[in-house]
């Protein structure tokens, strides 16, 4: 052992063990470590966040190299066994830490350091491979009819074209990225599993759930419950959708292929009910809409917009996300905006993430840097999803200044679309959770067949004849956000639960479907006081109870897709 490291371990043990007699001393020891962690990690994390932003907005090799180096510095700092021994001793003596913020900080710190207690060569390999596949994914552009295209182009074709051959070409063009990534992604999966096994977990999936304070058995239980709740309603609406699609394409229902649906993964509801849901957005200022809405509820996003990158350009990530650079107000959104319903709801979603972050002190600056972030993935996703649903209400669009020529027709189609989306998305999330779980449990199996078995079972989509491509690797979250997707579904449950709580508290007597929040500063106060202000100082299940009065369940979500 390096002599300096030896001294760090010894003095850390002496310091803590010499003070375990008194609660005051344990509080002081925890506070000291927390301050040391912030001093060490804050500049490294800000540098990594900026490098990550540059890589995703430019796609340049130099930016991705800088991103990889920044992540390696973080990994090296957190892999320090001396620091881990200090936090482990604090964790073991946590009953003597009486300050709740410090006690929670110790829990969070323990998980952060635990993840990196593996050989540095493994961490560097994981970072290298992750960087490589992410850059390849971001730089990929599908070729359709001999022309380099974008993901937006694929969506446009799948949404509007009646030419089955063109649809098939577009769908297959988008999937080709899977075969490009397949080899490197499999090596990354194996490396992630090596890391997990070094830490005594069975596989990476189990490890990531533990690190995110989730239990695998509980997760499968709630997804099994959702499967039971959604299976029959989903089959009913899919039969209706399939009948309409078959009529549109002049084929039999059993001849429908994956490219006949309106997005590449059948994770969204096809717009097939005789009303153009994109209509109100074709000439709308979508950025202005988002800005007006969030200002109206007391959660302005002007500073976020100023730092964001919102329109298509070469090399840029083709998707959308929000990132908090410094937990002190530098919050940014990446998007590729087009004037349609998809991007209207996506902007409300991403800016929903943004107002949750430390923008405008919604998460108090009085919290330590460590806890000055969203409570959990599922809570920030839930907030974003709750706001994005508003684009399916004509009253909301009119309040934002948009023209809706046939409000009755729009509401009927949009309401149906939203209910269908909730059901369709819940089935898609079943595929993602169960695929990733099985993939990390046995990465040597035929992953292409596994993917299509689950797609068929939970979505009712049949694998195209003779198709044997790495379609699973064409989903960005499998590539760059591992063991994340189930939180979208938990977020949908949270979104429904919070919306019902707001309706009950602030809009008594109104149906939940009539509540649009517009211009109500009390909505911003509710979000700030009940959800944002605690930051990460509460475990996610405690935050859910505090915000809604109940544990997370499918009860409110079930009402939303049944009504």
N, C-alpha and C positions, 0 to 999 in steps of 0.2 A: 504494500500500500504506500502511495505517495506520502511523504512526511507531513506536508501541509494538510492533506486530507485526514491523516491520522490525528493531527492536533485538532482539526475541526470537529471530528467525531468525539474525541475525548472531552474537549472543553464543552461541547454541546451537551454531552451526557452529564458531565459534572455540574454544569449550570442548572440543568433541569432537575436532576436528581437531588441537588442540594437545596432545591426550593419547593419540593413537592409537599412540604408540611403545611403550607398555608395557601388558601385560595387566592389571596392577594398576589402572592409570588407567582402562582400559576397563571393568573391573568396577565401579569407583567411579562412572563416568559412567552405567552401566546402573542401578546402585542408586539414584543420585540421581534419575534419571527415574522409576523405579518408585515412589519415595516421593512425588515430585511428583504423579504420576498418582493415587495413592491419596488424597492430600490434596484433590485437585480433584474426583475422581469419586465417592468413597465416599458423601459426604452427598447428592450428586445422585441416585445409584442407589438409596439407601435411601428417599429421598423419592418417587422414581418407583415403587418396589416397593410402598410403602404406598398410593400413589394408585391403582395398578393393582388392588391388593387391594380397596380401597374401591369402585372402579368395578364390579368383578365380583361383589361381595357385595351391593351395593345397587341397581345399575343406574341410579342417579340421574344426571341431566344434569350437575349441578355436579361430581360425582365424575369423570365422564368428561372434563369440561373441565380439571379439575385434572390428570388423568392425561396429557392431551395436552400441557399446559404443561410438566409435569415431563419428558416425553420430549423436548420441544423444547430444554430447557436442557441435557440430555445431548448431544443432537445438536450444539448450538452449541459446547459445550466440545470435543467430539471432532473437530469440523470445523476447528479451529484449524490453519492450514497451518504455523505455526511449530513447534508441537508435533509435527506429522507429519514435518517435516524432521528434527527431532531423533531421532525413533524410526527413521526411515529410515536415517540415518547410523549409528546403532547396529546396525541390521540389516545394513547393508553391511559393518560391521567385526566381525560376530559371531564370527568365528574367534578374535578376540583376547579374547573374554569366556570365562573359564575356569570360572567358577562355574555349574554346570548349572542351578540355579534361576533365576539371572539370565538365562542364555542362553535358557531356555524362556520366561521373562517377555517378553523382547524379541520372540520369535516371536508370542506371543499379543497383545501390545500393537500390533504392526505391523498385524495383521488388524483389530483393533478400530478403530484410527484410519483405516486405509485405507477402510473401509466408509463413512466420513462425509466423505470428501474430494470433496464435490459441493456445488453451490450451496445455500445455506441455504433458499431458497424451495422447492427440490425436496424437501428433507428435511421441511420443515414441511407441504408438501402431502401427502406420504406419511403423515406422522403424523396429519394431519387426517382423511384418507380412511380410514386404518386404524381410527382411533378411531370414526369414524362407522359403518362397517359392523359393527364389533364390538358397539357399543351397540345397533344395530338387531337384530343376531342375538340378543343376550342378552335384549332386551326382548320379542322375538317370542313369542307364545303361540299354538299351533294351536287352531283351533275345530273341535270334533267334536260333531255332532248339536246344533249351536247353543250349545254350552257351551265357554267358554275352558278349555283343558286344558294339560297339560305333556308333556314328552318321556317322562317315566315312564308317563303315561297311554297314549301311543302304544305303548310297549314292552309294556305289560300287554295291550293289545288284540291286538297282533301275536303275542304269545306264547300267548294263551289262547282267543281268539274263533274260532268256526267259521263266523261270519257273514262271507262274502266281501265283501258290500257295506259292512259296517262296517269291515272291514280296509282296503278300498280307500279309504274316506273318511279313515281315520286316517293312512294312508300318504301320501295326497295332501295332507292338512292340514299334515303336518310339512314337506313339500317346498315349500310356498308361500313360505317365507322366502327361497328362492332367487330368485324373481322380484322380491321386494322389494329384494334386495341387488344384483341383476344389474348395473344401470347403474353404481352407485358402485364395485362390485368391479372391473368392467372398466376404469374410470378409474384405480383403484388399481394394477391390473396394469400398465397403460401407464406410470404414474408410476414404478413399481419398475423397469421396463425402461429408462426414461430414466436413472435413477440408475446402473444397471449399465453402460449404454453410455458414460456419462460417465467411468466408471472403466476403459473399454476392454474390458469383457466383452461377449460377444454378447447376453446376456440375463440376467435376474435369477436364473434357475435356475442357470446356470453360475456366477454370482457367489456365490450362497449356498453352493454346494458348496465353492468355493475358500475362502471365509471360514470354513467349518467343517472345513477340512483334509481334504476328500474330493475324489476324482477321478471325474468323470462317466463316463469310459470304464470304470473299474474297477467303478463302481456298476452300470452296465448289464450288465457281464459277470457279476457275481454274481447279478443278478436274472434274467438269461438262464439261468444254471445252475439257479437255483431253479425257473424255469418248466419246465425239462426234468425236474427231479426230482419236481415236484408235479403235473404236468399229468394223467398217467394215474391216479395214486391219487385225485386230486381228482374226476376224471370218474366214477370208480367210486363214491365215496361220495356224489357229487351225484345219481347215478342212484338210489341207495338212498334218499336223502333225498326226492327227487322222487316216487318210488313211494309212500312213506309219506304225504307231504303230499297227493298226488292221492287216495289212499284216504281220508284224513281229510276232505277237502273234497268227495269224491264227484264228481271231475272227472278228465279225462284228463291225463296228464303234460304234454302239449304245450299244455294250457290254463292251466298255472300262470303266475301273474303275480308281479311283484316283491313285492306286498303279501301273498302267501301264505307268505313266509319270516318268520322270527321276529324280525328287526330291520330297520330302514329301509334298510340298505345291503347286507344279506347278508354281513356281516363277522364274524358269530358263528354258532356251530353251533346249528341248531334243536333244541330239546329234544323229541324225537318218539319216544323209544324205550321208552315205557311206564313211565317212572319219573319221579316229580316231583323234580327236582334242587333245587327251591326248598324242599322239605319240611323239611330240617333247619334252615333259616334263618328260618322263618316266625315263630317265637317266640324267636329267639336275640338276644342282645345283641351285635350285630356290632362295635360299638365295643369292647366288653369282650373279644371274641375277638381283635381285632387287638392290643389292649393286652397281653393275656396272652401271645400268641405272641412279640411282639417283645421283651418283658421276658425271656422264657424263653431267648432266644438272646443275651441280653446287649446288646440294642439298644433300650432303653426309649423310648417315644414319649409319655410323660405331658405333657411341656412342649409338644409339637406339638399334642396334643389340646386343651390349654388355650387355644391361640391360634387354633383352627380354626373353620370355619363349615360344619356338616355336614348340615343339613336344609333342605328346600325352603322358599322364601319368594318373594314377588312381587318381580320385578325382578332377581333373582339369576341368575347364569349357570346354565344348566340342566345343565352338565357337571361334570367333576371335574378337579382339578389340584392340584399341590403347588408351593409357592413358598418360596424362601429369601429373607427380607427383608434380612438384614444380614450374612450369612456369619459370624455369631457366635452362633447359637443360636435366632434367631427364625424358625422354619420353620413354615409353615401349610398346611393342606389345606382345599380347598373341595370339598364333595360335596353330594349330594342323596339321602341314604340312605333306602332302603326295605328291608324284611326279605326279601331274596331272594338267590339265588346270584350274580346280576350285581353287586349292591352289596357282597356279602361279598368277592368277588374284587377289586372296584374299590378297596375300602378297603385290602386288603393291598397292592395295587399302589401306591396313592398314599403310604401310609406307608412303602413300600419306597423311594420317592424321598426321603422325609423322613429316613430313617436314613442315607441316602447323604450328605445335606447336612451342614452343619457342626454339627448338633445333637449334643450330648454330646461335642464335640471328636473326632468320628469322622474328620473332616478336620482335621489338627493346626492349632492356632492359630499355630504357629511358621512356617507357610507365609505368604508375603505375601498380603494381601487379594486381589490379582488372581488367584492360583492356588488360593484357598480355596473351590473349587466343584467340582462333578463333572467328571470328565475330559472327557466328551463326552455329547451327547444320547443316543447309542446305548448308552453304558454305564449311564447312570442308568435308561433305559427297560428295559434288559436285567435289571437288578437288580429293578426293580418287577415285571416280567413273571415272573421266576423265582418270586417269592413268591406272586403271585396264583394260580399254577397249583395251589397247595396245597389250595384249596377243592374240588378234584376227587378227594380222597382221604378215604375214611371214617375211616381210622386217624387222620388229622390232626384231623378234626372231633371225633371222640371224645376225643382228647387235649385239645382245647379245651373239653370239657364239653358238647358238643352231643349231642342224641339222634338216632341214625341207626337207625331201626327195622329196616331190611333192609340190612345192610352189604353183603352179596353183590350184591344187586340194584343198590344205589347205585353200588358200585365198577364193576360191568359197564357201567352206563349212563354214569357220569361219565368212565370211561376212554375210552369210545367218543366221548363228547362232546368231551373234551380233544383227542384225535387229530384229530377232525373240525375242531375250532376252529383247530388249527395249520394244517391244509391250507386251510381256508376263508379264514383271515386272510391267509395267504401270497398267495392269489389276489387278494384285495381290495387288498393292498399293491401288487401289480403295476399295478392300475388307477390308484391314487393317484400312484405315481411317474411312470408314463408319461403320465398326463393332465397333471400339472403341468409336466413337461418340455415336452410339445408345446404346452401353453397359453402358456407364456412364450416359446417359440420362434416361435409364430405366433398372437398373441392375437386377430387379426382373423378367424380361421376360425370355422366354426359349432361353437362349444364344446358346445352341447347334443348335436349329432350325434357329436362326438368322444367325449364322455362315454359315450354309450350303445354306441358301437362297441367301446370298451375293456371296458365292463361285460359285453357279450355275449361278447367274445373270451376274457376271462380268468375270468369268473364263470359264464358260461353262462346269464345272465339276459336275457330278451328284452325289448326296449323296447316298452312298451304302445302299442297302435295309436293313431296320430295324436297321440302325446304330443310336445309341443315346448315344454318348460319348462326353466328354468335349474336343473335338478336338481343339477348340480355345485356350485352356490353354496349348497346346503343342508347341505354338509359343513363343519363349523366350522373344520377345519384349513386348508381352501382359503382361508377368510376371514381367520383370525387367527394361523395358525401356518404360513406359507408355506415350502415346500421343507423340510418337517420329517418328513413321514409315512414316508418310506423308512427313517428311523431306527428306527421301531417294528419293522420286519422285521429289520433288522440287530440290534436289541435282542433279538428272539426267538432269533436265532442265538447271541448272547452269553449269553442266559439258559440255553439248553441246554448250552453249552460250560462255563459256570461250574458248573451243577448236576452235570454229569458229573465235573468236577474235584473238587467237594466230596465226591461219592459215593465216588470212588476214594481220596481222601486220608483222609476221616473215617469212612467206612462200608465198609471193605473186605469183600468177600463178599456185599454186599447189591445187589439190583437197583436201578437208578436210580429205577424206579417205586415202590420201597418207602421211599425216603428222604424223610422229612417234616420233619427238622430239630428237631422239638419238644423244648424243654428242653435243647438242646445249646449250651452257651456257646462251644464251639469253632467253631461255625458263625459266630457273631458275630465271633470273633477272625479267622477266615479272611476274612470280608468286610472287616473293618477293615484288616487287614494287607496283603491282596492287592489290594484294590480302592479302598477309601475313602481310605486314609492318604496316597496320592500326590496327591490332589486333581487339579488340572489341570497338575501338573508334568511329566507324560508325555504325548506324543501318544497318541491313542486306540489306534492299532495296537500301540504298545509296551506299553500297559497290558494289552491283551488277551493278549499273549504272556507278560507277567509273571504275570498272574493264572491263566492256564490252560496255559501252556507251549506254546501253538500260536497261529498267526495265525487270524483270524476266518474261519470256513468254515461250510458247511452240513452238515458231517459229523454232529455230535451232534444237530442239529435233525432230520436225516433219520432217525436212530435213534429219536427220540422220537415221530414220527408213524407210523413203520412197526411199532414193537413193539406 
